[in-house]
Amino acid sequence: MKYDLIVIGGGPGGYTGAIRAAKLGMKTALIEERDLGGTCLNRGCIPTKALLHSGELYASRLEWAECGVRAENVVFDEEAVYARKEAIVENLRNGVRTLVKANKIDLYETHGKIAGPHTVLAGEEELETEFILIATGSVPAGTDPNKRIIEGMQYAKTSDDVLSRPVEGNKIAIIGAGVIGVEFCDYLSAVGREITLIEPMERILPMMSKETSVQLSAVLKRKGVKMNLGAKVKEILPDQTVRYATEKGEFEEKFDSVIVAIGRSANFKDLGLENVGIEAGRRIEVNDDMYTGIAGIYACGDAVGRIQLAHYAAASAITAVESMLNRGHSMDLSVVPSCIYTRPEIASVGKREADVPGAKVGKFLMGANGKSQIEGLARGFVKVIADENDVVVGAELFCVRATDMIGELALAISRGLKFEEAASVIHPHPTVMESVGEAYEDIEGLATHMAPRK
């Protein structure tokens, strides 16, 4: 069989690239050996947020009486929570399958391997193609037995394990305080588990600003989370004992379950990169067209090791397909929003304040936002950053619905708007979104619901 494009990997990057190619007239095949939707849909974004939603509902029972709702003997049925999660995943997975079929994409549900510059093996079947798109995603870091990051890591749970079945026991250690770690921490603490967060850096979410890190730390501590920061794990024992060291000395503590959430590594297992001369360590090198430098071969998403986010994977796949057809780029890959689904949520895009010379900053505190008070979560802020020319270059949100609002700020940054232009848009009231408009106005000290600057 001869194709214009064969995509290896059926995650957000893979299926998005395949669908865009088909819509642009390319005869396309998609190879996926596990489940359509990849990590995001089956073992990442979607199942995690389903659990977080259930956990948030359960935790909200503590606020019901204040809202005039009284209930007794509220029970958290975690088996039902996971069943609902699976139903959501299956429904969305079937939706992807329907789209693949509707776009007349040939789906091969087997292992894909590059055999040559224009040849791909789908299982044992040899396929010919003009272009190849590598969209093989990533796996939890340290799962390769030959590349253990932590001694005894095989005795702990990965994110895949946590999302496949409920975590055993009540006393749980989470190693790693990045995005995956803090989201698991939020869910498990919300449903009553005793959580200890172990992180080698001196603060959680080190990729975010210190302000956000400190505020989320305070929220988690109020939920009963214990934090061992600046702690390097030495070993995990078979009985779920964790040995770790801090500047105060070496310690060991036994838990019911240990979760390792130390990031993800690109998945190149048996991909056949050596057959086309691609040398990939932690990632595949590509240019702005997502081109590998090997004739006809492109890569996207986690495989290129730039930004491990589903929406970046999809956008980079579209860029790759458009580059194959010499159509130019319709996606702006320089502005990529990042979202963290704790409570409150966290979202950021563009540059951080510390990285902008002569930064002009507007900040709105959520305690003054009516909708946030109504929803019972009036903690946090919206921060907007403009450069010395008044152009919006960054934003950071720590508030309810932050992940839904970051798109407006990404658009302003992508289009090079000045903060006065962004502020001129009327934001509806009462909404959480109006806090974005007030943050823009605060750059000049004109926000209505903020006290005058001293």
N, C-alpha and C positions, 0 to 999 in steps of 0.2 A: 504494500500500500504506500502511496506517495502523498505527502502532505506539504502544505505551505509552511505550517508551524506545528511543532510538537511541544507541548508544555509538560514538564515533569514536575508533579506536585499539584495537588488540588486544594490548597488552602486559599486564603483571600487573594494572594498574589496570583497563584496559578489559575484559579477559575475566573478571576476578573480579567486576566490577560487573555485567556482562551475565549471568553465571551466577547471582549472588545475586538479581538482578531476576527472572529466569525462575523461580527456585525460589519466589519470593514471588508468582508469578502474573501478572507483567507480560509482555505480548507484546513481545518484544525483538529488535532487530537489532544486529549488530556489524559495523562497517566497518573493514577493515584492508587497506591497499594493498601492504604488504610481507609479512612473515612473522608468523603468529600467535605470540604470546609476546613480541613487541616487542624492545626493546633488551636487557632482562635475559636472556632465553632465547637470543637469536640473536647478540647483539653485545656482551654485557656479563657479567653475573654467572656464568652457567653455563659458557660457553666459557672464561672466565678461570680459573675454579676447576678445570676439566678440565686446562688447561695446567699450573697450579700443582701439581696432584696428580702429573702425570707428571714435572715438574721435581723435586719432592720425592723421588719414588722414585729418580730417577737420582742425585741428590745423596746419598741415604742409602747409596749403595754404599761411601762412605768410612767408614761405621760398621759395615758387615757383619762384618768380621773380628772386631771386638770382641764381636759377638753370636754368633760361632761359625759364620758363613756366609762361605765363600770362593768367589770367582768371578773369572775373568780375562776380559779383552777385552769388558767391558761396553760396549755401543754404544747411543748415543742416536739414535734414528731419528725425526727431527722430522716427517717426512712422515706417519709412522704415528701420531704423537702428534696431529697435526691431523685425521687421518682418524677417530681415535677420538673426538675432540672433536665432529666433525661428526655422528657416529653418535649420540652422546648427545643433542645438540641436536635432531636429527631425531626421535628417539624421544620426547622430551618434547614437541616441537611437535605430533607426531601425537596425543599424549595430550590436549593442549589442544583440538585439532580434534574429537576424539572426544567430549569433554565438552560442547563447544559444540553438536554435533549431538544428543547425548543429552538436552540441556536444551531442545531444539526452538527454538534461537536461529537466526534467519536470518543467514547470513554473506555479506557482500558484500566480495569481494576486489578492491577498487578504491579510488580516492581518495574520501575523504569531505569534504564542504564544507557549511558552514552557509549556507543560502540565506535563511532568515528565522527568526523566533522558534520556529516549529514545523515547519520545513521543512529537510530535509537532502538534498543531492545525493549519490547513490552513483554516481560516474561521471557519466553523463548522466541517470540515472533519478532522478526526484523522489519523495521519501518524506515522508509526514506523520507527526508524532509529538507526543505530549503533552510528553515530556521529552527533553532532550539531555544526554548526559554527555561532556564533552571529556576524553579520555584519550590525548592525542597524544604524550606522552613528551618526549624530548629528543634532541639530537644533540651530537656533540663540539663544544665551544666553538671559535669561530674558523673554522668550516668555510664560513660564508657569505662569498663573495668580497668582498662589500661591507663586511664587518665583521671584517677580519683583525686579530687581537689582536697577532700577531707578524709583522713584515715577512718575507716569504718563507715563510710557513707552508705554502703550497701545495706546497713541496718536501719537507715532512716527512710522517711517517706519523701518522695518528690512531689511536685505540683500535680503530676499525672495521677499519682496515688490518691492525693487528697480529693481530687475532683472525680475520681471514679467510685469512691465509697466513703462513708463517714469515718472520721478519725477516731480511733479507739482511745478511751480513757478521758480523764478530766484534766490531769496535769500535763501540759504540752509545751515543748520547746520549739520555737521557730528560729532557725539559724538564717540570718540575712534580713535586713530591714530596708530592702529596696521596695519596688512596687508590689511584687508578688508577696513578699513577706508581710508588709503592712496590711494588704487586703485580707490575707488569711487571718492575721491578727485581729482585724476589725470583726470579721465574721465569727470567729471562734470565741472571742471575748463577749460578743453580743449574745451568744447563745449559752453563756454561763461557764465556759471552760476557764481554767486557771492558766494563763499564758505567761511564759517568759521569753522575751525577745533578746536574742544574742547577736550582736553586730560588731565587726572589727573596727568600724569607723567610730568617730567620737559622737556622731549624731545619726538619727534615722534619716532616710531619704537624702543621702548626701548630694544627689544630683539636683535637688531643689534648693531654694534660698534658705538661709538659716532661720529666717522668720517663720516660714512655713513648717520647717522641721521642728522648731521649738513648739509651735502651736499644736501640731498633731501629736507630739510627745505628751503634751499636757492633757489632750483629749483622751489618749490611750491610757495614760496613768489613772485618770478618773474612772476608767472602765475596769481598773484593777490589773492592768498589764504591768508586769515587772520588766525592767530593762537593764540588761548588762551590755553597756556600750564600751567600745574600746576593748572588746573581748575576742581573743583569737581561739577558735576551737582547735584543740589538739587531737581529739579522738572521740568517736562515738562507739560505745560498746554494744554488744548484742542485747544486753538487758535494758537498753535505752538510757544508759548513763552517758552524760556528756562531760568530757574533760575540757576545760578551757582556761586560758590565762589572761590576766589583766595586769596592770601596773602594780596592783596590790598583791599579786601572787597567783598561784595555780589553784584551781577549784574543780570539784566534780559534783554533779547533781543528777539524780535519777528522775526520769520522767515516765509517763505512761506511753507517750508517743513523741518522736522527734521528727520535725519537718525541716528539710533543707531547701531553702529558697534563695539560691545564690546566683540566679540568672540563667541564661540559656545559651547554648552553643549551636552554631550552624550545623545542619545535618547533611553530610556528604557521604554517608555510608554506602559503599558499593555503587557509587554514582558513575564511575568510569571516567572521571576527570583526567586521569593519566592517559587515557586513550586519545585525547585531543590536545595534550600539552598544557592543560590548565593546572597551575600549582596553587593550591588553596590551603592555607594554614587555618586561621580562624575565619577566613572569609574569602570570597572570590572578588578580585579586583575588577572594577568596571569604570567606564567613563560616565559622563553625564547622560549619555544615551542608553545606559545600562548594558553597554557592549563590552564583552570580555577581551576583545582583541583577536579572538579566534573566529575566523570567517563563519558568519551565520549564527553564532552562539551568544546569547544574552542571559542575564541573571537579574533577579529582583528580590525584594524583601529581605528576610533574615539571612539569606545566602550571601548577600553582599556586605553584611555586617555593619551597616551604617546606623539605622534606627530600627529597633525591633518592635514595630507596631503594625497592627493589621492594616490600618488605613494607609500607612506608608508603603506597605507591600503592594496593596492594590494600585496605588498611584504610580509606583515605580514600574509595575507590570504594564500599565497603560503606556507609560513613557517608552518602555522597551518595544512594545508593539508598534507604536507610532514611529519610532526610529527605524524599525525594519522597513516600513513603508515610506520613509522619507517625508512624513507628514508634519514634522515639527512637533513641539511639545505643548500639549494642552494643560498639563498639570504643573503646578509650581512646587517643586520638591524642596525648595529652600525654606518653606514655612510649614512646619509640621507640628500640630498641636499634640500635647501629651496630657493624658488623663489618668487620674488615680481615684478609685471608687470607694474611698473611705467615707466616713460620716463625721464632719462635712467632707464633701468632695474636694479634690485638688485638680487644677488644670493650669497649664502654662503653654506659652507659645512665644517664639522669638527670643530676643536677648534678655539676659538678666540685668538688673539695675547696675550691678558692680562692673559689668562689661561694657557700659555705655558712657564714654567721656561726656561730661556736661549734661548728664541725664536730667530730664524734667519728669517728675513723678507725680501722678495723681493717685490718691488712695481713698477708697470709701469703705467705712466700717459697717458691717452687716447689722449691727445692733440698731442702726437707724433705718433699716429696710423693713417696711410693714409686712411684706409677704414672707420674709424670713422669720419674723416673730410669729406670724400665723402658723407657719409650719413647725414651730417649736425648735428652730435651730438658727438663732440669731448671732452665732459666733462666726468670726472670720472677717475677710476683707476681699476687695477687688483692687488690684494694683495695675495701673497702666503706665508704661514707660515710653517717653518720647525722646528723640535725640535733640541736639542743639539747634537743629533746623525745624523743630516742632513735628517731625514725622514720627508716627507711632511705630516703634520697633520691638516692643515686648509687652507681655502681660502675665500676671500670675494671680490666680484666684484660689481662695480657700473659703468655700461657702457651699450652701445647699445649691444644687443644680449647676455647679461650676462646669461640669463636663458638657452640659447642654449649651452653655453661653460662650464657650471658648471659640466657637466657630466665627462669631461676629468679629472678635478681636483678630483672629487669623486672617480674615478677609481684609481688615483695615491695614494690617502689616503687609500682606501680599500686594495690595494695591497702592502702597506708599502714601496712605492718607495722612494728612496732618490732623492733630488731635482736635482742632477746631472743626474740621470737616466731619469727623466721626461724632463729635458732640452735637452737631446740628441736627442729627436724626432724632426724632421724637421717640422716646422709649415709653411703652405703655405702663400705666399704673392701675392697680398695684401688681407689680411683678418683681421677681428677683432681678430680672434683666435690667431694670431701670438703674440698678447700682452701677452698671457699666457706664451709662451716660453720666452719672454723677462723678465717677472716677475720672472720666475725661475732663469734666468741668473743674475738678479739684486741682488739675495741673496749674490753673491760674487762680486757684482759691475761690472759685465761684460756685461750688457745689451747694445746692440749696439746703440739704440736710446734714451738712457738716459745719461745725463751729468755725468762726473766723480764725485764720492762722495768726499766731502771735509774732 
